[in-house]
């Protein structure tokens, strides 16, 4: 068995021996706070994993182990799952094994973007994902307490994930110092500030992001004082979240990260308010000596595909608290007609999709009626006694486009008014619905509905997934009379 203390720094193990019976070290990624972190390979599951080592005789080993165990209770999809904890006596090491994320840290992601910052709506949507994760963790009694740029990862699949829950706090302490829950409120605000400005709210450079010179009594300026064209509502949300800014007059600071998420979710259902005006213009930007560059918005990255994933299953169900919108998107457009419809993509076939039902079937004989281009005919679900399908997670229709196609919108004519419905995508139809990439979601949909994504998503299979059914003559039932897919 390889002893990690004898492993050459930055390389492969000195031999091909398997570490701890199944974990084979590949590359040393980092070493700090008495720990070393490695990219490793799980020979049993045949996949890459992250492995953190700390000597068992370290006074912080027990603290780190307990923090990792508490964090493992948070099952939110944006978490980095804990896979194993081993107290290995032969090597004298505490070993913590997590999923290995393939993607780009937030600091690098921003640095790679044109102008070094994101379009406001994309910045808000990314921050909403982070805030929802932190709120879900807080609801489970676990605070992160130390959000940095590289705490946030954008995976190659376009998902937003948050690293270091529990562990970073145990290793490095809370930042800003004090209450961990309030530090998470600040962390969400810092992510939004960075997305809008390309800078981290503080005087020093962190994870490839330059800091911002402070103004009066060490305060961080509002985003609108750093760059141009910051929407007024996002400017205020940032100021209310950051502990190092002056909050807007008449508005208090956010007390919980759930409040940040709610404010962002509500804001994204409407067109963003224009910048507050020249009172936050040239004179105040000169106070912080920041050069303003007016950046042309070049479009939205693949991150928008997965950012809104899982809204219906979110522990806080924040989307339901916001005003319902009949046009939804992964990054909501400024209006229902803001994205022109593309050419229609033929549907090759469709099947009913009921993985949680007793029979696994949901009126299969009616499925052709949803794709026959005749709005007077429809596929419907079976009749249910309750709108929530009696506790079943959902039911839907799976559409096959025959090959991966770029999809920008799906037009639906539904049966009844008041369905909660989402659009999901995958190239593997055998996956459970929660593993599909969520493209859009609507609460309380009308019978005519268009679901759009501002950047086309390439996929072969589309899932129209109902989680709440409308009432029909004393029972509950949903359905699709017509579905059209556009590129």
N, C-alpha and C positions, 0 to 999 in steps of 0.2 A: 504494500500500500504506500502511495506517495505521500510524504509529509510536505504540506504546502510551504513550510518554512524553508525547505531545501529547493524549492522551485525557482528557476531563474526568473528575474524580474522581466515582465513584458513579453515573455515568450511562452512556448509550450512546456509541459512538464519535462523534467530531465529524462523520463522514460515514458513508455507507453502504458504504464501501470494505471489501473482504474482507481480513482479517488473514492473512498468511502463505498466501494463495491459497485457503484453505478455512475458516479459523476466524474467525468474526465475533463480536466482543466485544459483550456485552449489559450486564452489571452488574459493577462492581468489588465483590468480596465482602470482601476483607481485604487489608491491606498491613502486612507485618512482616518483620523479619530480612532486609531488603534485597530482598524479593520482593513482588510483587503477585499476587493470585489473583482470577480472573474467572470468572463464569459466561459461557459463550460458546456459539456455535452452529456445529456442523459442517455446512457447506453440502453436502458430498458425501454424508454419511450421514444428513443431515436429523435430527439429534438434538442435544440439549444436551450440552455437555462442560464440564469444568473445566480452565482454562488458568492455569498459573503462570509468571510471567516473572521472570527475574533477569538483570541485565546480564552479558554475557559477560566483561567485564573485572573482575568481582568475583572476589576470591581464593577465594570459596566456590563459584563456578559449577561448577567441575569436580567438587568434592566432592558437590554436589547432583545433578549429572547421574549420577555413578557410583552414588550411593545409590538413585536412581530406577531405574536399570538393574538393580541387584541385587534390588530389591523386585519388579520385574516378573517375576522367576523364580518367585515364589510364586504358584501358580495356585489356591490355595484359594478356594472360592466366596465366602468372607466378605471377601476382599480387594477393594480398589478398583482395577480393572485400569488399567495404563498403556497408553494408546492411541498415543502419539507423543512423540518427542523431536526438537526442531528447534533447531539452532544457526543462528540467522538473522543473517547478516552485515549486510544492509541496515539492520536496526533495532538490531543489536548486542545481541540478546537471546537468552538460553537460554529455550526454550519447552517446558514439560512439560505434556502433555495427558492427562487422565484421564477416566474415566467420571464423569458428573455424577449424584450420588445425590439422589433426591427422598425426603425423609423428615425425621426429627426427631432432632437431637442428643440424646444421653443426658441431659445436664443439663436441657434443656428438657422432655424426656419425663418425667423424674422430677418436675420442678416442676409439670407439668400433672396429675399423678395425685392422687387424693384422699389427703390426708395427706402428699403429697410423697415417698412411698416405695412399694415394691412388696410384694405378698404374698411370703413367704419362698421359696416354690417357684418363683415367676416370677423373683425375683431370682437364684436359683441357676441356673435354666435359661439366663437371659440371660448370666450370667457364664460358664457352661459354653461357650457359643458363642464368647465372647471368648477364653477360655483355649484352646480347640481351635484357633482361628485362630493365636494366638501360638505354640502348640506346633508347628503345621504350618510356620510361618515359621521358627521356631528349627531345625526339622529340615532346612530348606533353607539354613540358615546365615545367616539374616537376622533380627536382633532389631529390635523396634520401639523399645524403650528409653524411651518417653515417653508412656505411656497417661494421658490426661486425660479428663474427662467427655465432651468433644466429639470425642474420638477415636472414640467409638462412636456409630454411627448406627442408628436403627430406621427402615427404609425404609417407604414407604407400603404396600408389599406384605407388611410384617410381618417382614422379614428383618433379622438383625443383621449389620452390616458394620463394619469397622474401617478408619479412615482414617489416613494419615500414615506408613505403614510406610516406614522408611528416610528419608523426606523430613524428618519432624519432628525426628528425631534429628540429621540433618545441619544443620538450621537452628537448633535450640535447645539441643541437647545432651541427655545422658541425665538422666532424673529418676525416682527419686532418683539422685543422682550416684554413679558407680561402674560396676559391671558391668552391661551392658545386658541380659543374660539374667536376672539377678536383679531388675533394674528391671521386667522383664515379669512376673515372679512377683508383685512388689508391685502392679503395675498390675491384674492379675486380682483380687487381694485388695481393691484399692481399689474396683473396680467392684462387687464383692459387698458391701462395706461400705456403699457409697452406695445400692445397691438396697435393703438391709435397713433403713437409717437415714434416707435422704434427705439425707445429709451426706457431704462428701468428707473422707477421713482426713487432716486437717491443720488448722492454725489459721486459714487464710485462705479466703475464698470463691473458688471456681473455677467458671467456666462456669455461673453461676446456682445453684450448690450451696453452702450455707454450710459453713464448716469446723467442726472439733470442737476445743474447748479440750483441750490436752494435760494429762496427769497425770504425776506423778513422773518426773523426769529427761527430760521432753519426750516421753514415750510417748503414743501414741494409745490410748484405751480400747477394749476389746472392744465390738462392736456391742451386746451385751446390757446394757452399762453406759450406753448412750445412749438406747435405746428398749426398750419392753417386748416380750415375746413373740418373741424371736429364738430359733429352734431351736438346741439345744445343739451339734448337729453342724456347722451352718453357722457358728455362733459360733467354733468351734475352727478350722474351715478358714480363716476370715478371719484369725484370729490367727496361724496358721502361715504365711500368705502375705504379710501386710504386714511390711515390714522395720522398721516404726516401732512395733510392738506387742511385748508380752511373750508368747512362745509358751506353750502349755499345758504344765504340768508333765509330764515324762516323754515329751513329743513334741517332735521337732525341727522346725525351719522347713522348708518345702518348698524343695528345691534347684533344681527346674526347674518351668516352667509346665505341663509334661506331667503332673507329679505333682498339681498343682492340678486339672487336668481329670479325671484318674482318680478323685480323691477326690470330686469333685462328681458325676461320672457314677455312681459306686457309691452315693452317698448318695441320689440321686434314684430309685434302684430300690426304695427302701423308704420307709415312712412316716417323716417327719422326727421326730427326737427332740424332746421338749418342752423348753422353757427349763430351764436348769440349776437354777433355784430362786432363792430370795430372797437368796442370798449375793451375787448380782449385782444386787440390787434397789435400794431407795430410797436407802440411804446412799451407795452408790458412784455412782449417777446424780447425786446432789447434788454430788459432787466436780467434775463437769464442767458443772454448772449448766444442764443440759438439761431442758426441760420435756417430760414424757412424755405423749404422747397415744395412747390406745388406739384404733387405727384398725380399723373394720370392714372385712373383706376383701370388696370389691365384685365380685370376679370377675376373670377374666384377660383381657388385651387380645389383639388380633389377632396381637401379636408371637409368641404361642405357636404359631401356625400354622406358622411357617417356622423356628423356632429349632432344631428337631432335624433340619432338612433335611440330607441327605447323610451321615448317620451311617455308612452302610455303605461309603461311598467316602472316609471320613475317613482321611487319611494315617496316623494313629495307631490308627484303629479302636478307639477307647477303649470304645465301647459293648460290644464283644465281651469286654473285660477285666472288665466289671462282671457281677454275678450276673444270669443270664437271668431275664426276667420274662415271664409269659404274657399280661399285659395291659399294653399300652404306650400312651403318649399323647405329644403334643408337649410338654405340661407334665404329667408323670406324676402321676396321682391318688394319694391316700393308700392306696387299696385298690382291688381290681378292681371292687368294687361301689359305689364312692363316687359315681359319676355314673349316675343312673337312665337307663335306656334310653328313648328317645323313640319317637314313632310311626314305623312302617315307611314308607320312601319307595320307591315302585315303581321297578323297573329297567326302562327302555325297551328297551335292547338291550345286547349285549356283543360284543366282538371279541377275538381273540387279539392279543397285542402283542409283537412280536419284531423290533424295529428293527435289531438287530445280527446277525440270522441270515442265512445265505446265501439262503434263500428268502423271508425275512420272514414266514413262516407257522409257526404252532405248534399243530398239530391243530385247525384252524378248525372242522371238522365236529363236534367235541365241545363247542364253546363253549356251545350251548343247554343242555347238561346241568348247567352250573354255576348256571343261573338258573331251573331248572324246579321249584324247591321240593321236589325229591326227593333226599334225602341219599344214597340208594343209587346214584345216577348222578353222574358227575363229568366235568369237563374236566380233562385232564392235559397236562403238557408231553410232548414227545417224550422218549425214553430217552437219557440221557447216560452217558458212560463215567466222568465225574468229577463230584463234587458241586458244583464251582465252574463247571459248564457249559463246561469246557474253556477257561476264560479269557474267555468271553463275559460282559459286565457284568451281564446278567440277562435275564429273560423274564417275561411276565405277562399279565394279563387286564385289558382296559380296559372300564369300565362306563359307560354313558350314562344319566343320570337324566332326559334330555329337556329340561331347563331348569335354570338354577342353583338349587340347593336347599341349605338349611342342614343340614349333616351333623355329627352329634355322635358317631356310633359306627358301626362296621361289624363284623358278626358273621360269622365264617368257620368253615366245616367243611372242613378241609384233608385232602388225601390224604397219609398218612404222618406220621411224627413227626420233627422235627428241621430243618424248613425255616427259613431266614433270609428273612423277608418284611417288606416295608414297604408302607405305604399312602400314596399320593400323590394330589395334586389339581391340576386345571388346567381352565380354560375353553377351552383350545386343544389338541385332541387330536393335532395335528401336531407338537407340541414333542417334543424328545428327552426321555427319562425324567429325566435329571438337571436339566432345567428345570422339572419339575413341583414344586409345593410339597410337601415331605415332612411328613406329618401324624403318622406314628407308625412305629415299627420294632421288630421282635422278632427276637432271635437264638435259634435252637433251639426253634421254636414247637411246641406240641402240636397234635394234630389239631383240637381245638376252641379257638377263639381269638376274643377280642373286642378290637378296637382302638378306643380312645376318644380324643376330644379334649375338654378341659373347657369350651371355648367353641366353639360350632358354627361350622363352616367352610362358607361358601357356595361351591358349585362345581357344575358340570354333570357333569364327568368325574372318575371315580375310577380309579386304577391300583393294582391289587394286583401287586406287583413282587417276584419271587423272585430272590435272589442266591446262595443256597446250597440245593441239593436234598438230600432225604433218600435213604438207600440203600433200594432195593427189589429183592430177588431178584437181586443181582449187578450191578445197574445203578443209576442215580440218576434220580429222577423226582418231580415235585411236581404238585399239582393242587388244584382247588377243587370240592368236592361241593355246597356250598351257600354262598350269600352273601346277607346281608340288610343293608340300609342303613337307618339310623335317624336321624331329625332331632333 
